[in-house]
Structure formats: C-alpha cells, structure tokens
Amino acid sequence: RERDRQMKRCVIFGGGQIGDPEQIKNLVRQEDYLICADSGYRHCVQLGFSPQLVLGDFDSYAGVVQSDCELLRYPIEKDDTDTMLALREGLRRGCDTFYLYGATGGARLDHTLGNVSILLYLDSLGKKAEIVDDYSEMQIVSKDEVSIEDKYPFFSLLNITGCARGITIRDAKYPLDGAEIT
C-alpha cells in the first residue's frame, strides 16, 4: 500500500449492496477523492462522508444532495453507466488508484459485471483498481506479482481474458509452479 500513498486515490460509491458499513468506513482515507454514482450518495452519507462529486441520471436517487458537493446530471438514456461516468470523472481529475464500493450485489447482475469490466478498463490504462464488497476484494492482475495477505482464508484466481501463464502460488493449500489458467 506504499504505492497508494503516492497516488491520488478515488473512491467511487455505487448503489449496490453494502452490508457491512464499518468495513467500508475503515477503508476510506481522509485524502481520498470521493465520487458518488447516483444512489451511491446514500451509502456515502450514511457512512458519515461528504463527497466532492455526486453524479448520475438520478433514476435511483431522488433525494436532496448537500449544497457543498459538485453535482453533475446526465440523461437517463446514455452509453455509460453512472459508475463508468464516475470513473471517467476520476480519471479526468487526475486519480490513479480506484476503489469501488457498493459496486456488486442486488438484482442487477449486469451492473456487477459492468463494474468488473471497469477493472479491466483501468488495468488497460495501467491504473490500479479494486472492487470491495462484504465478501471479497476483486482486482485485475495482468503484469504484476501479487502477494495475498494472511487475512484471507480463501482466494480464487480466475482468468477472464484468455490464457494466463507462469502462475505460481506458494504457501497455500494448493501450490502451483509455472501453471496456466485458461
């Protein structure tokens, strides 16, 4: 996480499920740039945070947005999801590292998968990103070596773009050495 300290972090709150607000609350830093995508504003405020930017088509949040937040409204019929619009704004504002909370769960599997595709997009730009929910932390690993901390009793490696070669897993129940995952 040393690299995170040198980069401008962006936290995007989506309207998906957050079942353990304290977990998320403990991950947000004072210096993070907070963007709420539509009803993600509700999560952000309930956690006690004041976002810098609230945006979306507001088809899922019709309440009042505090006056000290920048507000961007978009039409309901558009090419990007509200979360993708939030990501593009974070990039435009110089953010390098992205954390998406409230980006999974609920009845909208299409939104969850769309948010996973955001991780792929950011990886293609050389940006670091994670989706964190009550059960997992998801990230794309395309070029780097990754060390998973002892705090996780389980982990999964899934290939979503082709064939990953040279996979090595040490100090786990099922070690690998130079394996391929298709």
Summary of the structure (lengths in Angstrom):
residues: 182
radius of gyration: 17.1
end to end distance: 29.0
largest distance: 55.0
contacts: 482
relative contact order: 0.16
helix: 25%
strand: 23%
